[in-house]
Amino acid sequence: MNMEFNRSILIKSASNMKAREVTQRLLTLHCQHCHTVLGDSVDICGETKYLDSIICLKVTGDVVVCDPVTQPQEEGEMANCIYSPLKCGCCCSSVGKVIHSAPPCLSTLRSLFLLKKANISCYVLKSSSMVMASALQFSLKAVTKDMEEVKQEFREFLDQLAFSESRLVSRIKTRKNKK
């Protein structure tokens, strides 16, 4: 394992690392330049290889959402998008974008935070190490399992409501019979 010294911290060298899957790994996302925390693995919902970005539901308050860009400054599909650049609130480095309007192929990314992997470092809690985001793969989380859990919670809640309703109806009948 190679380590590099970068602004007073050790970073695992991405050159000798295989791309690792980040699904159950707890980590924090940092600005590559000043190491400010920008987000964490709880809010990561995957990555887009096309844009080389990590897809996040939320980011920290240290991420500044700039005014929307409406003039095409990008090539390919991004040329047809309206988006807001994301900057690090501490060092003002570009860290990603939020797409507001996009063609159908990018429509699923609207209103999500896209952190550019090349500008992000990750602190992996389990190994206590800083890793370049480009050395990691952020696979999409399976929603079906989560949906099954939510369905089960709703069923349990519905059962509780039905039980409470039957007790309430029973009490009302008992009170009417006493009068």
N, C-alpha and C positions, 0 to 999 in steps of 0.2 A: 504494500500500500504506500503510495507516494503522498507526501504532505508538502504543501507550499505555504510559504509565509506571505500573508497579504494584509497589510495594514494592522499589524499587531494581533492577528489571529491565524490559527492554522486551518487550512482548507484542504480537504482531500482532493487530490488531483483527479480531474475527470478523465484524463488520458488513459489511465490504467483501470478504470472502473467499467464494469459492464452496466448497461442500463438496468436499473432495479425498479421493480414494481412497487408503487406506493399505494397500497389499498388500506391496510390496517395500521400503517405506520403513523405515529404521532410526530408531527413536525411543525415548525413555524417557518413562515416565508419572510425573507429579509431583502431589503434593497441591496443590490450587489455592491454599490459604492459606499454607503455609509452604515449599512447593517441595521437600519431601522426596521422594526417588525411591521410587516404589511398585512399579514393574515396568518391563518393556521390551517391545519389539515381538516379540521372539523367542517370548514366552509368550502373545501375543495370538492367540486363535483366532477372533475375529469380534466382532460386536456384536449386541445385541438392541434393536431399535427400540422394542418394546413397553415395555421397562423403561428405555430410554434409557441403556444400560450397555455397557461394553466387557467382553467375555468373556475371562478370562485363565486359563491353566492354573496359573500360579504367580505369586506376588507376593514382594516383598522382606520381610525380617524387620521392617521398619518399619511393616508393616500388622498391626494388632492385630485378631484375631478375637474378638469379644465373646461373652458367653453367648447361647444361642439365645433367640429371641423366639417364644413359643408363643401369646400372646394376639393376636388379630387387630388390628393397628394400621394395616393398609394396606387399600386398596379393591381391587375387582376380583379377579383371580385370585390376587394376592398375599395376600388376606385368608385364603386357605385354606392358606397355606404356613407352615412352620417354617423360620426362617432365623436366621443370626447376622449382626448388623451388623459392618461393617468400619470401623475408625477408624485415622486416621493416628497412629502411635506417638509423633510429636513434638508435634503441636498438638491431638490428640484430636478433630479434625474428622471428621465422618462422610464416608467415601469410597466406601461400597458395601455389599454383602452377599454371603453365601454361603447358597444355598438348600439345606436338608437334606431337607425333605419338601415335595412339591408335587403339584398336580393334573397329569394327563397332558400338558396343553398346555405345561407348564413343566418336565417331567421331564428333558429333555435338558440343563437348566442345573444340575441337582443337583451339588453338590460342586465347582462351578467358582466362581472369584472374579468377581463382577460389580461392576466399578468404575463408579460413577455419572459419566457424561460431564460433567455440570454441575459436578462437584467435582474435575475432573482437568484438568491442563495437560499438554501434550506438548512435549518438546524434540526437534525434528527435527534429527538429526545432519547431514544433507547440507546443509541451509540454515542451520544454527546458529541456529535461531530457536525461540522459545517460542510455541506455538499452543494455543488453547483446544480441548479434546478435542471439544467440541460442533461445531466447525467441520470436523471430519474424519469420514470414513466408514471403518469398520473392517470390510471385507468378509470373509466366511468364506474361509479358506484351502482350496484344493482338496486333498482327501485322496487322490483317485484317483491322482494323479501320485506322491505319496509312497508309496502302497501298491504301485505298480508298481516303484518303486525298491527297496522292501523285498523284494518277490517276487524280483527279480533278484538281490539280495544273498543271499537264501536259496538260490536255484538254484546260485549260484557256490559257496556254502559246502557245499551238498550234493555238488556235483561234487568239491570238495576232499576231503570225507569219503570218497566212493566211491574216489577215487584212493588215498588213504591206506590204506583197507581192502584194496584189491587189492594194494598193496605189502606190507602186513603179512601177508596170506595167502600171497603169493609167498615171503616170507622164512621163514615157518613151514614151508612145503613144502620149501624148500631145506634147512633144518636137519634135517628128518625124513629127507630123502634122504641126508644126510651121515652119519647115525647108522647 
